[in-house]
Amino acid sequence: MGKSKAQKPAKINTENVLAVLQSLTRKTQKHLGGFDLPEYLYQQIFWRRHMVILKSPECWETGACKVCGCEIIGKTMEDRACENDPACYPAMMKKEEWEQYKKDNNIKLFD
């Protein structure tokens, strides 16, 4: 592994490999003839990226998470929450949870 400026560089383990596979699947889903992502997942991915830009511009500008060193575009597509302290975004939510979260947090990006 190369040198990284990450605070806690990601390790190769089952949890991280599954997260990478999940983000790759979501990233390429449309291109492989699969179904489009459900709207609620697309919204969360878009919103997560927006939150990274606002809360941790360093991660967005470098293209990698300053905590784990993972590529930020893929990281925002997997289910786990941001590892920054404070976190830029929570874990991926189910449709109903996301709809309530948007109401509770006055998220108007998708209206």
GROMACS elastic network, one bead per residue, 0.5 to 0.9 nm:
[ bonds ]
;  ai    aj funct       b0    kb
    1     4     6  0.86595   500
    3     6     6  0.88890   500
    4     7     6  0.84009   500
    4     9     6  0.69647   500
    4    68     6  0.88975   500
    4    69     6  0.67829   500
    5     8     6  0.87703   500
    5     9     6  0.80496   500
    5    66     6  0.70709   500
    5    67     6  0.84875   500
    5    68     6  0.88720   500
    5    69     6  0.72424   500
    6     9     6  0.52267   500
    6    10     6  0.84554   500
    6    64     6  0.86162   500
    6    65     6  0.71951   500
    6    68     6  0.52942   500
    6    70     6  0.86827   500
    7    66     6  0.63862   500
    7    68     6  0.64225   500
    7    69     6  0.79672   500
    8    11     6  0.88345   500
    8    66     6  0.84204   500
    8    67     6  0.54463   500
    8    68     6  0.51225   500
    8    69     6  0.78261   500
    9    66     6  0.87511   500
    9    67     6  0.67531   500
    9    69     6  0.56582   500
    9    70     6  0.80736   500
   10    13     6  0.86639   500
   10    16     6  0.75226   500
   10    67     6  0.84264   500
   10    69     6  0.66651   500
   10    70     6  0.71294   500
   11    16     6  0.72912   500
   11    68     6  0.86273   500
   12    15     6  0.83758   500
   12    16     6  0.63719   500
   12    17     6  0.67138   500
   13    16     6  0.54854   500
   13    17     6  0.61138   500
   13    18     6  0.85995   500
   14    17     6  0.51527   500
   14    18     6  0.60557   500
   14    19     6  0.85500   500
   15    18     6  0.52864   500
   15    19     6  0.62652   500
   15    20     6  0.88216   500
   16    20     6  0.62477   500
   16    21     6  0.86159   500
   17    20     6  0.51497   500
   17    21     6  0.62002   500
   17    22     6  0.85776   500
   18    21     6  0.50207   500
   18    22     6  0.60504   500
   18    23     6  0.86519   500
   19    22     6  0.50119   500
   19    23     6  0.62504   500
   19    24     6  0.85922   500
   19    74     6  0.88874   500
   19    75     6  0.79884   500
   19    77     6  0.88032   500
   19    78     6  0.56813   500
   19    79     6  0.73163   500
   19    80     6  0.78165   500
   20    23     6  0.51851   500
   20    24     6  0.61066   500
   20    25     6  0.85013   500
   20    74     6  0.71965   500
   20    75     6  0.77320   500
   20    78     6  0.73157   500
   21    24     6  0.50621   500
   21    25     6  0.60035   500
   21    26     6  0.85609   500
   21    78     6  0.86530   500
   22    25     6  0.51089   500
   22    26     6  0.62244   500
   22    27     6  0.85013   500
   22    74     6  0.88598   500
   22    77     6  0.76743   500
   22    78     6  0.58598   500
   22    79     6  0.80523   500
   23    26     6  0.51044   500
   23    27     6  0.59260   500
   23    28     6  0.85528   500
   23    73     6  0.87043   500
   23    74     6  0.52885   500
   23    75     6  0.69585   500
   23    76     6  0.79909   500
   23    77     6  0.50330   500
   23    79     6  0.84812   500
   24    28     6  0.60409   500
   24    29     6  0.80832   500
   24    74     6  0.70768   500
   24    77     6  0.83537   500
   24    78     6  0.87841   500
   25    28     6  0.53484   500
   25    29     6  0.54696   500
   26    29     6  0.51285   500
   26    30     6  0.80362   500
   26    36     6  0.88213   500
   26    37     6  0.71197   500
   26    74     6  0.89165   500
   26    77     6  0.69074   500
   26    78     6  0.81864   500
   27    30     6  0.76794   500
   27    31     6  0.83957   500
   27    74     6  0.76447   500
   27    77     6  0.76225   500
   28    31     6  0.51758   500
   28    32     6  0.62260   500
   28    34     6  0.85987   500
   29    32     6  0.54947   500
   29    33     6  0.69171   500
   29    34     6  0.52516   500
   29    35     6  0.66028   500
   29    36     6  0.67535   500
   29    37     6  0.75082   500
   30    33     6  0.55701   500
   30    34     6  0.52544   500
   30    35     6  0.60000   500
   30    36     6  0.54921   500
   30    37     6  0.78116   500
   31    34     6  0.71627   500
   32    35     6  0.87938   500
   33    36     6  0.89059   500
   34    37     6  0.89624   500
   35    38     6  0.84343   500
   36    39     6  0.84576   500
   37    40     6  0.82192   500
   37    41     6  0.64197   500
   37    42     6  0.62197   500
   38    41     6  0.54948   500
   38    42     6  0.64000   500
   38    43     6  0.87571   500
   38    95     6  0.89544   500
   39    42     6  0.50302   500
   39    43     6  0.60437   500
   39    44     6  0.86129   500
   39    95     6  0.88538   500
   40    43     6  0.51092   500
   40    44     6  0.62786   500
   40    45     6  0.87417   500
   40    93     6  0.85825   500
   40    94     6  0.79157   500
   40    95     6  0.57702   500
   40    96     6  0.89960   500
   40    98     6  0.70154   500
   40    99     6  0.80541   500
   41    44     6  0.51202   500
   41    45     6  0.62080   500
   41    46     6  0.86251   500
   41    77     6  0.84588   500
   41    92     6  0.77993   500
   41    93     6  0.81007   500
   41    94     6  0.82829   500
   41    95     6  0.78388   500
   41    98     6  0.88324   500
   42    45     6  0.51891   500
   42    46     6  0.62149   500
   42    47     6  0.85391   500
   42    77     6  0.87002   500
   43    46     6  0.51661   500
   43    47     6  0.59832   500
   43    48     6  0.84353   500
   43   109     6  0.86579   500
   43   110     6  0.73679   500
   44    48     6  0.58354   500
   44    49     6  0.85016   500
   44    76     6  0.85469   500
   44    77     6  0.84554   500
   44    92     6  0.71516   500
   44    93     6  0.80956   500
   44    98     6  0.78161   500
   45    48     6  0.50956   500
   45    49     6  0.63143   500
   45    50     6  0.86611   500
   45    73     6  0.89145   500
   45    76     6  0.57838   500
   45    77     6  0.56645   500
   45    78     6  0.86056   500
   45    92     6  0.85833   500
   46    49     6  0.53152   500
   46    50     6  0.63266   500
   46    51     6  0.87849   500
   46    76     6  0.83402   500
   47    51     6  0.61698   500
   47    52     6  0.86847   500
   47    89     6  0.85714   500
   47   107     6  0.89396   500
   47   109     6  0.78903   500
   48    51     6  0.50323   500
   48    52     6  0.62594   500
   48    53     6  0.87104   500
   48    76     6  0.60251   500
   48    77     6  0.85194   500
   48    82     6  0.89624   500
   48    88     6  0.73236   500
   48    89     6  0.58734   500
   48    90     6  0.85162   500
   49    52     6  0.50713   500
   49    53     6  0.63154   500
   49    54     6  0.87349   500
   49    60     6  0.80495   500
   49    72     6  0.81869   500
   49    73     6  0.75776   500
   49    76     6  0.64338   500
   49    88     6  0.89291   500
   49    89     6  0.88923   500
   50    53     6  0.51577   500
   50    54     6  0.63738   500
   50    55     6  0.86489   500
   51    54     6  0.50197   500
   51    55     6  0.57644   500
   51    56     6  0.77351   500
   51    88     6  0.56822   500
   51    89     6  0.66832   500
   52    55     6  0.52055   500
   52    56     6  0.50311   500
   52    57     6  0.62844   500
   52    58     6  0.86973   500
   52    59     6  0.70388   500
   52    60     6  0.63552   500
   52    72     6  0.86602   500
   52    76     6  0.88291   500
   52    82     6  0.89866   500
   52    88     6  0.56409   500
   52    89     6  0.77539   500
   53    56     6  0.57564   500
   53    58     6  0.80922   500
   53    59     6  0.77559   500
   53    60     6  0.57213   500
   53    61     6  0.81985   500
   53    88     6  0.89719   500
   54    57     6  0.61255   500
   54    88     6  0.83413   500
   55    58     6  0.89250   500
   55    86     6  0.87433   500
   55    87     6  0.83836   500
   55    88     6  0.58714   500
   56    59     6  0.56201   500
   56    60     6  0.68813   500
   56    61     6  0.89551   500
   56    65     6  0.88543   500
   56    66     6  0.87085   500
   56    84     6  0.84978   500
   56    88     6  0.71515   500
   57    60     6  0.50363   500
   57    61     6  0.59627   500
   57    62     6  0.84770   500
   58    61     6  0.51780   500
   58    62     6  0.60709   500
   58    63     6  0.82057   500
   58    64     6  0.83928   500
   58    65     6  0.82563   500
   58    66     6  0.74353   500
   59    62     6  0.54090   500
   59    63     6  0.57271   500
   59    64     6  0.52168   500
   59    66     6  0.57407   500
   59    67     6  0.88991   500
   59    69     6  0.88873   500
   59    71     6  0.89392   500
   59    72     6  0.69716   500
   60    64     6  0.67888   500
   60    65     6  0.77956   500
   60    72     6  0.67911   500
   60    73     6  0.86347   500
   61    64     6  0.80215   500
   62    65     6  0.80833   500
   62    66     6  0.86746   500
   62    72     6  0.87137   500
   63    69     6  0.89858   500
   63    70     6  0.84161   500
   63    71     6  0.58517   500
   63    72     6  0.53991   500
   63    73     6  0.73370   500
   64    67     6  0.86975   500
   64    68     6  0.81145   500
   64    69     6  0.52580   500
   64    70     6  0.52639   500
   64    73     6  0.81927   500
   64    75     6  0.87088   500
   65    68     6  0.56531   500
   65    70     6  0.53550   500
   65    71     6  0.64603   500
   65    72     6  0.57593   500
   65    75     6  0.81109   500
   65    82     6  0.88781   500
   65    83     6  0.86167   500
   65    84     6  0.83979   500
   66    69     6  0.55905   500
   66    70     6  0.81752   500
   66    84     6  0.79099   500
   67    70     6  0.82991   500
   67    83     6  0.66288   500
   67    84     6  0.62577   500
   68    83     6  0.77894   500
   69    72     6  0.83855   500
   70    73     6  0.88524   500
   70    74     6  0.78453   500
   70    75     6  0.65759   500
   71    74     6  0.57374   500
   71    75     6  0.60895   500
   71    76     6  0.88514   500
   72    76     6  0.61295   500
   72    77     6  0.87428   500
   73    76     6  0.55543   500
   73    77     6  0.68530   500
   74    77     6  0.52025   500
   74    78     6  0.68394   500
   75    78     6  0.56419   500
   75    79     6  0.85362   500
   75    80     6  0.82508   500
   75    82     6  0.82436   500
   76    79     6  0.79719   500
   76    80     6  0.84267   500
   76    81     6  0.84878   500
   76    82     6  0.80743   500
   76    89     6  0.88237   500
   77    80     6  0.87954   500
   77    92     6  0.86353   500
   78    81     6  0.84194   500
   78    91     6  0.86135   500
   78    92     6  0.74657   500
   79    90     6  0.89628   500
   79    91     6  0.56409   500
   79    93     6  0.79665   500
   80    83     6  0.86414   500
   80    90     6  0.74272   500
   80    92     6  0.63586   500
   81    87     6  0.73661   500
   81    88     6  0.81221   500
   81    89     6  0.59249   500
   81    92     6  0.69379   500
   82    85     6  0.84688   500
   82    86     6  0.86274   500
   82    87     6  0.51262   500
   82    88     6  0.57428   500
   82    89     6  0.55093   500
   82    90     6  0.63812   500
   82    91     6  0.74212   500
   83    86     6  0.79422   500
   83    87     6  0.57915   500
   83    88     6  0.79830   500
   83    89     6  0.87883   500
   84    88     6  0.66698   500
   85    88     6  0.80808   500
   86    89     6  0.89234   500
   87    90     6  0.70324   500
   89    92     6  0.86603   500
   90    93     6  0.82218   500
   92    98     6  0.82864   500
   93    96     6  0.79285   500
   93    97     6  0.56367   500
   93    98     6  0.54621   500
   93   101     6  0.87833   500
   94    97     6  0.52697   500
   94    98     6  0.60750   500
   94    99     6  0.86860   500
   95    98     6  0.51878   500
   95    99     6  0.62741   500
   95   100     6  0.87577   500
   96    99     6  0.51775   500
   96   100     6  0.63142   500
   96   101     6  0.85620   500
   97   100     6  0.52041   500
   97   101     6  0.60034   500
   97   102     6  0.86348   500
   98   102     6  0.61156   500
   98   103     6  0.86448   500
   99   102     6  0.52849   500
   99   103     6  0.65257   500
   99   104     6  0.87916   500
  100   103     6  0.51068   500
  100   104     6  0.60449   500
  100   105     6  0.84888   500
  101   104     6  0.50214   500
  101   105     6  0.59045   500
  101   106     6  0.81399   500
  101   107     6  0.80107   500
  102   105     6  0.53176   500
  102   106     6  0.56729   500
  102   108     6  0.73715   500
  103   106     6  0.51340   500
  103   107     6  0.65394   500
  103   108     6  0.84914   500
  104   107     6  0.79951   500
  107   110     6  0.76714   500
  107   111     6  0.86590   500
  108   111     6  0.55143   500
